[in-house]
Structures are given as C-alpha cells and as structure tokens.
C-alpha cells in the first residue's frame, strides 16, 4: 500500500481549495461520482479522498482499471466467477464489487469499457445484484458506492455511439473535474517539496533543495503529463543530482525556454568533449579505443566528436598531424583519422584555427 502522504491532495491554489470544498460536500453522501480530468492529474487521489471522508471509510476502497483487462477478464474481475466457468477457473472467485461491499469501488478509465460491459454495469447500478460469470443464479446484493473516472469526453463518446447515454447519466450524479497542473502553477512549489521529501526519505541523495531560478522555470512549464510528470522529474533530479541545490541547467531540456535549452545543450555537449579531451591528453588514452567505440555505438554524437576535434585544433593552431599525436595515435593512423572525420562529417576547416598563414602544404 502506498504511503498515506502520497495520497494527499497537495496545493494551496484557489482551484485546489475549490476541489477540496467539493469533495468535503460530496463525500458524506452515497451519490455516485464521475471524476474527469487529463491523465496524471490525480483522479484516483480524489476518489480516495471521497472514500476516506465518507461513512464508508472503515470499509474497503477497491480500484479497478477498466482499460487494463479484456472484456471477459474485466467481467470476472468485477463480478467474480464460478468454478468451472472457463478454462483455469478451478474455484469460485470473489469479484471486486463484492469485495467493496459497504465500501467504495473506483472504476478508472471508464471510457475504455465495452458496450456489453457498460450494459452489465448499468444493470448492477440499477439493482445492486451480482451474478458471477458461469453462475446460474444471482449470488447476492451488495451495497457499494461507485466512483468512476475518465480522461475522455464521455459526452462525445455518447454522441459517437460508443458509450451508453443512460449509463453516463447514472454515473454522473456528481461531476468532479480535476484541473490540469498548468492551470494551477501556484501548487507547483508545494508539490515539488512534497515529492522531494518523499523521494529523499527512501534514497541517498545530496540534493536538499531547488534554486529559485529552477523553481521559476518549473512553474512556467506547461506539464502535459501533469502531476505524474512533475513527480517523475523531481525523482530524477533527486537521484541524479550532483549538488545540494538544483540549478536550472540540471532540469530536463524540455522544461527550459528555447534559448536556455540551446545554451544548456551546448554546455552539456562541451562537457562530454572536455571529458574525452582530458582522457586523451592527460590520461594518455588512444582515440581509437576511447572515442571511436563510443561514437560507433551511438553513445556520443557527431557534435561531441566535432567539439573534441575543435579542442584539438585550437590547441595545435590547426594542425591535424599534431592532433593525431595528441590523441595518442600511431604515425600510420594519420590518414585513417582524417578519413574517419570526413566520412562522418566531423572534419573542421583547419585554416580557421591558424594564428597566421604558413607554407605548410599538407594538413
């Protein structure tokens, strides 16, 4: 079971205050609730909040992903099955609706449910009666509060004939819309600190905080993956962070504005070239055993090799012969080196690095 803190609705924005107020009003009732919102906004958190603030809180909260199973298995998952009803059914199986008796069942990804399953669900909502797959008679009646969620436009699905209108109105007694993260940027610092505390508690990391500049960029990003995407980014920053305070250049490139993204990409690229240059010139490693394999295995890019060559030409005033020696190649490898650079479009004009004109006829 996930940590209780990870089930909290985090945020101090007006939209979150409105959402909490709606949950507070609706939770004590047995009204069916339809939760809508984009993927990653936290629809299951809202469903759990409705359950924990209701009179059913001491009973089971049972979640079912309607998109995660084919129709026949979903029917068995919800209603249970009798022994011998299909291959592999060696004993009676209790369904999730029965397990949620006197509690709450959460039907996630409702829009993925087939029309046949929609009909079975509608009949259950009208009667409360369960009929297990393969059973000849009804097994029992159960008292279950149904909370459903979807990231799809159910009204559009109704018009398209792929979702039952009667089921839509039966489930949508109360409609709770969870706002996307881009509409409540005020909540981002609270969420970041919450996720940092959660991740830091289970990992060894030197990261302790995020700089104001980095936090500002996080607040300006559109977050198409919503809270789930933010959680993943924070976890990555905590695990891979190399300093106590996260700086803007440590953020994923997509979060940075275009100009900053280009600058950071260039700096990261130069960092790779600097590391390779140090291995070659200070540690005495050979180009063919250090750089060449990384490039051919696509672990470094053409840009990285060009940056490395540029460093060498700057140091040698444009002499490829000296660069080859600096990169610890045999004398006979000079032409092989130039052929490699030409073939992979990594050769740079040596004249750009000459301090003054020379009579040198060759590279």
Secondary structure by P-SEA (a helix, b strand, c coil): cccccccccccccaaaaaaaaaaaaccccccbbbbbbcccccaaaaaaaaaaacccccccccccccccccaaaaaaaaccccccccccccbbbbccccccccbbbbbcccccccaaaaaaaaaaaaccccccccccccccccbbbbbbbbccaaaaaaaaccccaaaaaaaacbbbbbbcccccccaaaaaaaaaaaaaaaccccccccccaaaaaaaaaccccccaaaaaaaaaaaaaacccccccccccccccccaaaaaaaaaaaaaaaaaaaaaaacccccccccccaaaaaaccccaaaaaaaaaaaaaaacccaaaaaaaacccccaaaaaaaaaaaaccccccccccccccccccc
